[in-house]
Amino acid sequence: MSLPQPIPRTGDLPPRILLSPPHLSGREKAYVDDAFASNWIAPLGPHVDAFEREVAAMTGSKGALALSSGTAAIHLALRLAGVERGDYVLCSTLTFVASAGPILYLGARPVFVDSEPETWNMCPLAFERACRTITDEGYPLKAAVVVNLYGQSADLEPIAAICDRYGIALIEDAAESLGATYKGKVSGTWGRFGVYSFNGNKIITTSGGGMLVSDDTEALERARFWATQARDAAPHYQHSELGYNYRMSNILAALGRGQLEQLEERVERRRAIYEAYRARLEPILGLHFMPESPEGRSTRWLTAITVDEEYAQVSARQLLNCLERNNIEARPVWKPLHLQPLFASSPYFPYFEGYSVSDQLFANGICLPSGSAMTDEEQARVMDTIETCIQNGRSVLRR
Ligand SMILES: *Cc1c(COP(=O)(O)O)cnc(C)c1O
């Protein structure tokens, strides 16, 4: 079945609406100008120090380490957790590749865990089953990377308790959930280490960047050492350990400080966008919204829905194609990592035997444009287009 196009000729296309573009509106430029004026154009400097202090204060963590990316932060967290070649590391399956890539950097083995329907995040029961199976079989299990998907915290309390029981480090991948809370505590502070990302598409951005937070300030100092090429304390260049070039530049930290001041507004706006989508689209038969766990407050980084083809009478893929023809960027929900060719040999623990929640979410899930700079008019256009796409799909079926 092919859908009729609600807006006909190319050339007549309305302006493109992006999924989650950067949004600059505060003091970013003033801070960056200050970095220029002071000639602090280096992967260190006063804005880096201040940005770290401000993120630590905002999250209530004892310390923070500004880095070149969220991926770098996950890599360092895994190394701090003692992960070495041959070790096993558990990871949420429904996520971006960066959650698990660093497990391979260290030569360790990722093991993927399915989502639960309530939060779309790692299912605590499947997680426990994975911990038990790996330990019973005698494999060395060191850490878990638990993702807070699209701004919503995983059910971290039981997950943290299981980590304690098995003596493994909990690394909270809060790349998408800066500004969220779970059980009244800031997202990213539930594990031994928390990771934020300031990539261009995230809720606040430094164009590219990340932050590692922890209450273990000694561990953060070790990570700081590794992130600056592991230079020993010597006047000449001396190295006893392997390091990386992972620090954040002073210019980007300046940008990040301007962004951080607006975080609360950004969260409010993304949540309002979610609510507006929901008010208008939820009554449509077959459309379901990513649920919000009563335990927390999501940033709604991206509004995600599922399309039940039987009731909507269009599939998620057809709806995505229809949005694209109307110059609206929407995306499928992350392709689960256990389905990625890169991780074909990695073990996977589904929700229950023979039933994978994340496979269903991938098949039927769509992320809608959710940028905090999106206007009400633009959002109305997205919603009009979705309605038209579905009506047209239905009328094709009726003919
Ligand atoms: C964006 C993202 C990352 C990686 O962050 P970068 O700063 O782009 O390296 C990791 N995990 C998740 C869940 C993300 O969305």
The ligand as a Gaussian input file, in Angstrom:
#p B3LYP/6-31G(d) Opt

LIG

0 1
 C       23.910000      10.842000      22.768000
 C       24.024000       9.617000      23.563000
 C       25.275000       9.105000      23.962000
 C       26.581000       9.617000      23.464000
 O       26.861000      10.921000      23.719000
 P       27.917000      11.689000      22.792000
 O       28.123000      12.950000      23.552000
 O       27.240000      11.910000      21.465000
 O       29.145000      10.874000      22.688000
 C       25.299000       7.995000      24.794000
 N       24.168000       7.402000      25.181000
 C       22.960000       7.838000      24.809000
 C       21.753000       7.133000      25.311000
 C       22.841000       8.948000      23.972000
 O       21.637000       9.360000      23.574000

